[in-house]
Amino acid sequence: MQNLPDRNVLLQAVAGFLAQDVVPAVEDRGVAFRVRVAAHLVATVARELMDEEARDEAQVVRLATALDATVPIGLETRDERHQILRALEIDLARRIRQTDPDSDAALGLRRLVQEDLKARLKVVNPRFDLSADVEGEGLHPG
């Protein structure tokens, strides 16, 4: 029996081929742009698959802890993790709507959302600058 390469390795190879070999060979700028987009999407899917379970579990713990919710034990499947995450995100949205925007609780919720966005952006573009001073204001609204 032949051992096949890991699916992440295969996807990264396709992304690299598209970006490094196909884009330079394409003369039509519009097609070249779409090939670059395709390469980025394939690389993003590879990164999403790489540590998906660990990222999901970390997000469940982060949200459940911040929202004083019970942290479920033994989330075996992707669907179970995503179902719990969806419920926690709904609770988070409800709390954001019900919290005075000038309160300390609101600041904590903004930090929680910011941490979640950082984790998601890290997958989409690992080179994205996630430092708080990029926008100058950090966590302050407005």
N, CA, C and O atoms as a DFTB+ gen file, in Angstrom:
568 C
 N C O
     1  1       0.832      -1.177       0.000
     2  2       0.000       0.000       0.000
     3  2       0.883       1.250       0.000
     4  3       1.855       1.339       0.750
     5  1       0.536       2.185      -0.831
     6  2       1.313       3.416      -0.937
     7  2       0.745       4.459       0.018
     8  3      -0.467       4.667       0.074
     9  1       1.632       5.115       0.772
    10  2       1.209       6.199       1.648
    11  2       1.146       7.488       0.844
    12  3       2.130       7.916       0.241
    13  1      -0.028       8.093       0.850
    14  2      -0.208       9.338       0.108
    15  2       0.214      10.520       0.968
    16  3       0.156      10.442       2.195
    17  1       0.638      11.615       0.342
    18  2       0.978      12.813       1.125
    19  2      -0.250      13.341       1.855
    20  3      -1.386      13.131       1.430
    21  1      -0.001      14.016       2.938
    22  2      -1.054      14.655       3.719
    23  2      -1.806      15.648       2.841
    24  3      -1.210      16.285       1.973
    25  1      -3.102      15.781       3.061
    26  2      -3.908      16.684       2.232
    27  2      -3.438      18.134       2.326
    28  3      -3.561      18.887       1.360
    29  1      -2.904      18.527       3.471
    30  2      -2.377      19.893       3.597
    31  2      -1.167      20.095       2.692
    32  3      -1.014      21.140       2.060
    33  1      -0.316      19.079       2.641
    34  2       0.865      19.149       1.778
    35  2       0.431      19.244       0.318
    36  3       0.997      20.017      -0.455
    37  1      -0.570      18.461      -0.052
    38  2      -1.070      18.489      -1.432
    39  2      -1.657      19.860      -1.775
    40  3      -1.381      20.407      -2.842
    41  1      -2.460      20.409      -0.874
    42  2      -3.054      21.723      -1.130
    43  2      -1.992      22.815      -1.210
    44  3      -2.073      23.696      -2.066
    45  1      -1.001      22.764      -0.331
    46  2       0.088      23.754      -0.392
    47  2       0.876      23.624      -1.696
    48  3       1.322      24.622      -2.262
    49  1       1.044      22.395      -2.165
    50  2       1.741      22.188      -3.443
    51  2       0.944      22.792      -4.598
    52  3       1.519      23.416      -5.490
    53  1      -0.373      22.610      -4.584
    54  2      -1.216      23.203      -5.632
    55  2      -1.145      24.722      -5.560
    56  3      -1.010      25.386      -6.587
    57  1      -1.236      25.275      -4.356
    58  2      -1.158      26.736      -4.189
    59  2       0.180      27.264      -4.704
    60  3       0.229      28.274      -5.406
    61  1       1.252      26.577      -4.351
    62  2       2.570      26.995      -4.821
    63  2       2.700      26.921      -6.336
    64  3       3.252      27.825      -6.965
    65  1       2.193      25.849      -6.914
    66  2       2.219      25.702      -8.369
    67  2       1.460      26.839      -9.045
    68  3       1.954      27.440     -10.000
    69  1       0.271      27.130      -8.552
    70  2      -0.527      28.205      -9.154
    71  2       0.189      29.553      -9.041
    72  3       0.282      30.300     -10.015
    73  1       0.689      29.850      -7.854
    74  2       1.302      31.166      -7.617
    75  2       2.659      31.308      -8.306
    76  3       2.967      32.367      -8.852
    77  1       3.463      30.257      -8.283
    78  2       4.842      30.376      -8.766
    79  2       5.022      29.986     -10.229
    80  3       5.900      30.522     -10.906
    81  1       4.206      29.061     -10.725
    82  2       4.388      28.577     -12.090
    83  2       3.324      29.095     -13.061
    84  3       3.639      29.501     -14.180
    85  1       2.077      29.075     -12.627
    86  2       0.998      29.442     -13.545
    87  2       0.885      30.949     -13.714
    88  3       0.805      31.439     -14.841
    89  1       0.877      31.699     -12.600
    90  2       0.701      33.156     -12.697
    91  2       1.733      33.802     -13.632
    92  3       1.349      34.593     -14.493
    93  1       3.030      33.491     -13.490
    94  2       3.994      34.125     -14.397
    95  2       3.806      33.726     -15.868
    96  3       4.202      34.470     -16.765
    97  1       3.210      32.570     -16.112
    98  2       3.040      32.094     -17.489
    99  2       1.776      32.636     -18.151
   100  3       1.611      32.512     -19.365
   101  1       0.896      33.227     -17.374
   102  2      -0.369      33.729     -17.913
   103  2      -0.191      35.175     -18.363
   104  3       0.252      36.024     -17.589
   105  1      -0.534      35.446     -19.603
   106  2      -0.355      36.793     -20.149
   107  2      -1.529      37.709     -19.842
   108  3      -1.345      38.915     -19.677
   109  1      -2.717      37.160     -19.765
   110  2      -3.907      37.960     -19.485
   111  2      -3.899      38.344     -17.997
   112  3      -3.931      37.475     -17.126
   113  1      -3.857      39.658     -17.718
   114  2      -3.753      40.124     -16.331
   115  2      -4.966      39.728     -15.505
   116  3      -4.834      39.421     -14.320
   117  1      -6.148      39.732     -16.116
   118  2      -7.351      39.330     -15.401
   119  2      -7.308      37.872     -14.985
   120  3      -7.671      37.527     -13.860
   121  1      -6.866      37.021     -15.892
   122  2      -6.760      35.592     -15.580
   123  2      -5.662      35.383     -14.537
   124  3      -5.828      34.583     -13.617
   125  1      -4.556      36.088     -14.672
   126  2      -3.462      35.965     -13.698
   127  2      -3.948      36.350     -12.298
   128  3      -3.604      35.695     -11.314
   129  1      -4.741      37.404     -12.217
   130  2      -5.288      37.820     -10.923
   131  2      -6.172      36.722     -10.336
   132  3      -6.074      36.403      -9.151
   133  1      -7.038      36.146     -11.178
   134  2      -7.920      35.083     -10.688
   135  2      -7.127      33.842     -10.273
   136  3      -7.525      33.139      -9.344
   137  1      -6.038      33.572     -10.935
   138  2      -5.187      32.442     -10.537
   139  2      -4.525      32.744      -9.192
   140  3      -4.405      31.850      -8.354
   141  1      -4.092      33.993      -8.973
   142  2      -3.528      34.373      -7.669
   143  2      -4.574      34.212      -6.560
   144  3      -4.263      33.729      -5.471
   145  1      -5.810      34.619      -6.845
   146  2      -6.892      34.454      -5.877
   147  2      -7.107      32.969      -5.588
   148  3      -7.264      32.575      -4.433
   149  1      -7.115      32.149      -6.634
   150  2      -7.292      30.704      -6.452
   151  2      -6.153      30.117      -5.611
   152  3      -6.395      29.287      -4.736
   153  1      -4.929      30.540      -5.870
   154  2      -3.782      30.066      -5.094
   155  2      -3.945      30.438      -3.626
   156  3      -3.678      29.629      -2.737
   157  1      -4.388      31.672      -3.379
   158  2      -4.596      32.126      -2.001
   159  2      -5.692      31.295      -1.322
   160  3      -5.549      30.907      -0.162
   161  1      -6.770      31.027      -2.036
   162  2      -7.868      30.245      -1.462
   163  2      -7.425      28.821      -1.129
   164  3      -7.775      28.289      -0.076
   165  1      -6.667      28.215      -2.015
   166  2      -6.186      26.849      -1.769
   167  2      -5.248      26.834      -0.555
   168  3      -5.328      25.934       0.281
   169  1      -4.365      27.827      -0.461
   170  2      -3.451      27.907       0.678
   171  2      -4.228      28.149       1.979
   172  3      -3.876      27.600       3.024
   173  1      -5.275      28.963       1.914
   174  2      -6.099      29.221       3.093
   175  2      -6.792      27.952       3.563
   176  3      -6.825      27.669       4.761
   177  1      -7.343      27.188       2.636
   178  2      -7.998      25.919       2.998
   179  2      -6.985      24.976       3.646
   180  3      -7.311      24.291       4.615
   181  1      -5.782      24.936       3.128
   182  2      -4.745      24.081       3.714
   183  2      -4.451      24.506       5.151
   184  3      -4.330      23.661       6.038
   185  1      -4.337      25.821       5.382
   186  2      -4.087      26.310       6.745
   187  2      -5.284      26.032       7.658
   188  3      -5.106      25.698       8.830
   189  1      -6.499      26.169       7.125
   190  2      -7.694      25.888       7.927
   191  2      -7.710      24.432       8.377
   192  3      -8.055      24.141       9.522
   193  1      -7.346      23.529       7.498
   194  2      -7.362      22.109       7.813
   195  2      -6.241      21.709       8.775
   196  3      -6.376      20.755       9.542
   197  1      -5.143      22.449       8.723
   198  2      -3.941      22.050       9.453
   199  2      -4.195      21.877      10.954
   200  3      -3.906      20.811      11.497
   201  1      -4.711      22.867      11.619
   202  2      -4.910      22.808      13.067
   203  2      -6.344      23.130      13.443
   204  3      -6.602      23.704      14.501
   205  1      -7.268      22.764      12.583
   206  2      -8.668      23.144      12.779
   207  2      -9.216      22.680      14.130
   208  3      -9.862      23.457      14.833
   209  1      -8.970      21.450      14.491
   210  2      -9.524      20.923      15.739
   211  2      -8.988      21.705      16.942
   212  3      -9.754      22.086      17.827
   213  1      -7.687      21.941      16.974
   214  2      -7.095      22.678      18.099
   215  2      -7.603      24.116      18.154
   216  3      -7.878      24.637      19.235
   217  1      -7.729      24.765      16.979
   218  2      -8.241      26.148      16.952
   219  2      -9.687      26.203      17.412
   220  3     -10.068      27.090      18.176
   221  1     -10.491      25.254      16.947
   222  2     -11.895      25.203      17.358
   223  2     -12.013      25.013      18.867
   224  3     -12.779      25.713      19.529
   225  1     -11.254      24.070      19.402
   226  2     -11.321      23.801      20.839
   227  2     -10.855      25.008      21.637
   228  3     -11.446      25.329      22.668
   229  1      -9.803      25.684      21.176
   230  2      -9.322      26.891      21.871
   231  2     -10.377      27.985      21.839
   232  3     -10.560      28.705      22.821
   233  1     -11.068      28.111      20.721
   234  2     -12.110      29.130      20.611
   235  2     -13.294      28.793      21.514
   236  3     -13.860      29.685      22.146
   237  1     -13.670      27.528      21.583
   238  2     -14.750      27.114      22.483
   239  2     -14.388      27.471      23.919
   240  3     -15.201      28.050      24.640
   241  1     -13.176      27.128      24.335
   242  2     -12.743      27.419      25.704
   243  2     -12.711      28.920      25.948
   244  3     -13.183      29.383      26.986
   245  1     -12.158      29.693      25.003
   246  2     -12.060      31.149      25.148
   247  2     -13.448      31.782      25.299
   248  3     -13.673      32.590      26.201
   249  1     -14.375      31.408      24.409
   250  2     -15.721      31.985      24.466
   251  2     -16.477      31.510      25.701
   252  3     -17.092      32.317      26.398
   253  1     -16.436      30.216      25.975
   254  2     -17.173      29.687      27.120
   255  2     -16.670      30.299      28.425
   256  3     -17.467      30.632      29.302
   257  1     -15.366      30.446      28.555
   258  2     -14.791      31.039      29.763
   259  2     -15.233      32.499      29.911
   260  3     -15.661      32.917      30.987
   261  1     -15.128      33.259      28.837
   262  2     -15.488      34.679      28.886
   263  2     -16.976      34.885      29.120
   264  3     -17.377      35.880      29.724
   265  1     -17.792      33.959      28.651
   266  2     -19.243      34.089      28.776
   267  2     -19.792      33.331      29.982
   268  3     -21.007      33.234      30.153
   269  1     -18.902      32.792      30.820
   270  2     -19.301      32.009      31.991
   271  2     -20.235      30.862      31.604
   272  3     -21.195      30.558      32.312
   273  1     -19.939      30.244      30.486
   274  2     -20.730      29.097      30.021
   275  2     -19.969      27.817      30.365
   276  3     -18.762      27.846      30.604
   277  1     -20.666      26.730      30.387
   278  2     -20.042      25.434      30.641
   279  2     -19.238      25.026      29.415
   280  3     -19.732      25.069      28.289
   281  1     -17.994      24.631      29.650
   282  2     -17.151      24.177      28.548
   283  2     -17.469      22.712      28.276
   284  3     -17.226      21.853      29.124
   285  1     -18.011      22.423      27.093
   286  2     -18.331      21.025      26.778
   287  2     -17.072      20.174      26.703
   288  3     -16.020      20.629      26.255
   289  1     -17.201      18.946      27.146
   290  2     -16.070      18.012      27.126
   291  2     -16.310      16.987      26.022
   292  3     -17.429      16.515      25.821
   293  1     -15.238      16.655      25.317
   294  2     -15.303      15.582      24.333
   295  2     -16.035      15.937      23.058
   296  3     -16.877      15.167      22.595
   297  1     -15.732      17.083      22.483
   298  2     -16.310      17.436      21.190
   299  2     -15.543      16.649      20.128
   300  3     -14.442      17.025      19.727
   301  1     -16.141      15.568      19.691
   302  2     -15.434      14.636      18.820
   303  2     -15.407      15.044      17.358
   304  3     -14.397      14.870      16.676
   305  1     -16.512      15.584      16.882
   306  2     -16.584      15.849      15.454
   307  2     -16.543      17.341      15.165
   308  3     -16.807      18.177      16.030
   309  1     -16.207      17.638      13.934
   310  2     -16.182      19.027      13.467
   311  2     -17.571      19.652      13.608
   312  3     -17.701      20.799      14.034
   313  1     -18.597      18.897      13.251
   314  2     -19.969      19.412      13.350
   315  2     -20.340      19.739      14.790
   316  3     -20.994      20.751      15.042
   317  1     -19.928      18.891      15.750
   318  2     -20.213      19.162      17.166
   319  2     -19.507      20.432      17.625
   320  3     -20.098      21.263      18.317
   321  1     -18.251      20.579      17.241
   322  2     -17.500      21.789      17.635
   323  2     -18.151      23.027      17.041
   324  3     -18.307      24.039      17.724
   325  1     -18.529      22.951      15.782
   326  2     -19.111      24.121      15.118
   327  2     -20.502      24.446      15.657
   328  3     -20.891      25.612      15.702
   329  1     -21.240      23.436      16.058
   330  2     -22.557      23.675      16.661
   331  2     -22.398      24.414      17.993
   332  3     -23.133      25.362      18.269
   333  1     -21.445      23.984      18.814
   334  2     -21.189      24.656      20.092
   335  2     -20.677      26.069      19.849
   336  3     -21.099      27.008      20.524
   337  1     -19.765      26.223      18.883
   338  2     -19.242      27.556      18.572
   339  2     -20.356      28.490      18.124
   340  3     -20.395      29.650      18.533
   341  1     -21.245      28.002      17.303
   342  2     -22.362      28.835      16.825
   343  2     -23.233      29.287      17.997
   344  3     -23.631      30.451      18.057
   345  1     -23.531      28.381      18.924
   346  2     -24.336      28.740      20.097
   347  2     -23.617      29.776      20.956
   348  3     -24.246      30.715      21.444
   349  1     -22.303      29.618      21.150
   350  2     -21.534      30.585      21.929
   351  2     -21.480      31.942      21.229
   352  3     -21.564      32.981      21.884
   353  1     -21.342      31.938      19.907
   354  2     -21.314      33.200      19.153
   355  2     -22.666      33.918      19.221
   356  3     -22.716      35.147      19.273
   357  1     -23.754      33.154      19.221
   358  2     -25.084      33.754      19.366
   359  2     -25.209      34.395      20.747
   360  3     -25.738      35.498      20.881
   361  1     -24.718      33.695      21.773
   362  2     -24.748      34.252      23.128
   363  2     -23.886      35.510      23.208
   364  3     -24.280      36.496      23.832
   365  1     -22.720      35.476      22.583
   366  2     -21.845      36.648      22.566
   367  2     -22.535      37.838      21.900
   368  3     -22.483      38.952      22.421
   369  1     -23.169      37.615      20.772
   370  2     -23.870      38.695      20.069
   371  2     -24.992      39.264      20.933
   372  3     -25.190      40.478      20.982
   373  1     -25.718      38.391      21.608
   374  2     -26.797      38.847      22.498
   375  2     -26.233      39.724      23.612
   376  3     -26.789      40.776      23.926
   377  1     -25.125      39.281      24.206
   378  2     -24.521      40.057      25.298
   379  2     -23.989      41.399      24.809
   380  3     -24.089      42.402      25.516
   381  1     -23.431      41.423      23.620
   382  2     -22.941      42.689      23.067
   383  2     -24.102      43.669      22.915
   384  3     -23.980      44.841      23.272
   385  1     -25.228      43.187      22.384
   386  2     -26.399      44.057      22.206
   387  2     -26.950      44.563      23.535
   388  3     -27.471      45.676      23.606
   389  1     -26.838      43.754      24.591
   390  2     -27.441      44.104      25.877
   391  2     -26.497      44.865      26.811
   392  3     -26.917      45.303      27.882
   393  1     -25.248      45.027      26.427
   394  2     -24.261      45.641      27.310
   395  2     -24.088      47.115      26.984
   396  3     -24.023      47.509      25.820
   397  1     -24.014      47.922      28.039
   398  2     -23.748      49.352      27.876
   399  2     -22.389      49.506      27.185
   400  3     -21.382      49.008      27.689
   401  1     -22.351      50.193      26.034
   402  2     -21.103      50.271      25.267
   403  2     -19.947      50.946      26.007
   404  3     -18.789      50.762      25.633
   405  1     -20.242      51.716      27.041
   406  2     -19.183      52.414      27.779
   407  2     -18.732      51.671      29.027
   408  3     -17.917      52.188      29.791
   409  1     -19.246      50.473      29.245
   410  2     -18.928      49.735      30.469
   411  2     -17.649      48.909      30.315
   412  3     -17.170      48.666      29.208
   413  1     -17.118      48.488      31.459
   414  2     -15.963      47.586      31.455
   415  2     -16.316      46.256      30.802
   416  3     -15.484      45.629      30.146
   417  1     -17.568      45.834      30.994
   418  2     -18.006      44.579      30.365
   419  2     -17.931      44.676      28.850
   420  3     -17.549      43.716      28.180
   421  1     -18.295      45.838      28.306
   422  2     -18.229      46.034      26.851
   423  2     -16.779      45.970      26.368
   424  3     -16.496      45.409      25.310
   425  1     -15.872      46.543      27.144
   426  2     -14.457      46.486      26.774
   427  2     -13.979      45.039      26.739
   428  3     -13.235      44.650      25.839
   429  1     -14.406      44.242      27.719
   430  2     -14.044      42.825      27.737
   431  2     -14.600      42.079      26.542
   432  3     -13.931      41.217      25.973
   433  1     -15.823      42.411      26.162
   434  2     -16.421      41.767      24.990
   435  2     -15.697      42.182      23.710
   436  3     -15.488      41.354      22.823
   437  1     -15.314      43.448      23.607
   438  2     -14.557      43.897      22.426
   439  2     -13.220      43.172      22.345
   440  3     -12.789      42.785      21.259
   441  1     -12.562      42.985      23.486
   442  2     -11.293      42.242      23.500
   443  2     -11.495      40.798      23.054
   444  3     -10.674      40.240      22.326
   445  1     -12.593      40.206      23.497
   446  2     -12.901      38.829      23.108
   447  2     -13.106      38.734      21.594
   448  3     -12.579      37.827      20.950
   449  1     -13.856      39.652      21.040
   450  2     -14.093      39.665      19.588
   451  2     -12.774      39.903      18.857
   452  3     -12.505      39.280      17.830
   453  1     -11.955      40.806      19.391
   454  2     -10.664      41.088      18.757
   455  2      -9.776      39.846      18.748
   456  3      -9.123      39.569      17.741
   457  1      -9.737      39.099      19.840
   458  2      -8.935      37.876      19.890
   459  2      -9.441      36.844      18.881
   460  3      -8.650      36.160      18.231
   461  1     -10.753      36.741      18.758
   462  2     -11.336      35.820      17.790
   463  2     -10.960      36.229      16.367
   464  3     -10.595      35.385      15.548
   465  1     -11.050      37.518      16.079
   466  2     -10.689      38.001      14.739
   467  2      -9.213      37.776      14.446
   468  3      -8.852      37.417      13.325
   469  1      -8.357      37.981      15.439
   470  2      -6.925      37.735      15.245
   471  2      -6.672      36.268      14.885
   472  3      -5.881      35.967      13.991
   473  1      -7.350      35.364      15.590
   474  2      -7.170      33.935      15.315
   475  2      -7.620      33.601      13.894
   476  3      -6.975      32.816      13.200
   477  1      -8.734      34.204      13.467
   478  2      -9.241      33.935      12.117
   479  2      -8.330      34.555      11.046
   480  3      -8.057      33.928      10.022
   481  1      -7.868      35.774      11.285
   482  2      -6.982      36.428      10.309
   483  2      -5.650      35.696      10.183
   484  3      -5.053      35.664       9.107
   485  1      -5.196      35.121      11.263
   486  2      -3.930      34.381      11.238
   487  2      -4.005      33.204      10.270
   488  3      -3.004      32.834       9.656
   489  1      -5.180      32.623      10.136
   490  2      -5.364      31.507       9.202
   491  2      -5.449      32.025       7.767
   492  3      -4.825      31.471       6.862
   493  1      -6.220      33.086       7.568
   494  2      -6.426      33.622       6.224
   495  2      -5.132      34.210       5.669
   496  3      -4.806      34.010       4.499
   497  1      -4.394      34.937       6.512
   498  2      -3.135      35.539       6.068
   499  2      -2.178      35.606       7.249
   500  3      -2.228      36.558       8.028
   501  1      -1.305      34.608       7.394
   502  2      -0.388      34.556       8.539
   503  2       0.559      35.753       8.614
   504  3       1.126      36.024       9.673
   505  1       0.737      36.470       7.507
   506  2       1.647      37.626       7.504
   507  2       0.940      38.921       7.877
   508  3       1.581      39.967       7.974
   509  1      -0.369      38.867       8.088
   510  2      -1.147      40.056       8.419
   511  2      -0.675      40.625       9.751
   512  3      -0.506      39.884      10.720
   513  1      -0.462      41.934       9.802
   514  2       0.011      42.591      11.022
   515  2      -1.140      42.672      12.018
   516  3      -2.115      43.389      11.793
   517  1      -1.024      41.936      13.115
   518  2      -2.084      41.883      14.113
   519  2      -1.791      42.736      15.341
   520  3      -2.485      42.624      16.352
   521  1      -0.782      43.579      15.264
   522  2      -0.464      44.413      16.422
   523  2      -1.577      45.439      16.650
   524  3      -2.184      45.935      15.701
   525  1      -1.829      45.744      17.914
   526  2      -2.933      46.628      18.280
   527  2      -2.761      48.043      17.756
   528  3      -3.749      48.749      17.557
   529  1      -1.530      48.467      17.529
   530  2      -1.317      49.872      17.120
   531  2      -1.452      50.106      15.612
   532  3      -1.225      51.219      15.137
   533  1      -1.819      49.073      14.862
   534  2      -1.961      49.237      13.417
   535  2      -2.986      50.307      13.086
   536  3      -2.763      51.121      12.190
   537  1      -4.106      50.317      13.795
   538  2      -5.161      51.295      13.561
   539  2      -5.000      52.531      14.450
   540  3      -5.796      53.465      14.352
   541  1      -3.995      52.547      15.305
   542  2      -3.731      53.701      16.132
   543  2      -4.545      53.748      17.405
   544  3      -4.014      54.096      18.459
   545  1      -5.818      53.408      17.336
   546  2      -6.694      53.538      18.492
   547  2      -6.785      52.258      19.318
   548  3      -7.284      52.303      20.442
   549  1      -6.328      51.139      18.811
   550  2      -6.411      49.888      19.574
   551  2      -7.851      49.472      19.788
   552  3      -8.610      49.314      18.831
   553  1      -8.230      49.294      21.055
   554  2      -9.552      48.772      21.390
   555  2     -10.604      49.851      21.584
   556  3     -11.761      49.533      21.859
   557  1     -10.240      51.097      21.452
   558  2     -11.199      52.177      21.692
   559  2     -12.171      52.313      20.544
   560  3     -11.759      52.327      19.384
   561  1     -13.459      52.414      20.842
   562  2     -14.444      52.570      19.766
   563  2     -14.328      53.912      19.079
   564  3     -13.818      54.879      19.644
   565  1     -14.813      53.952      17.843
   566  2     -14.897      55.211      17.117
   567  2     -13.673      55.524      16.419
   568  3     -13.587      56.559      15.758
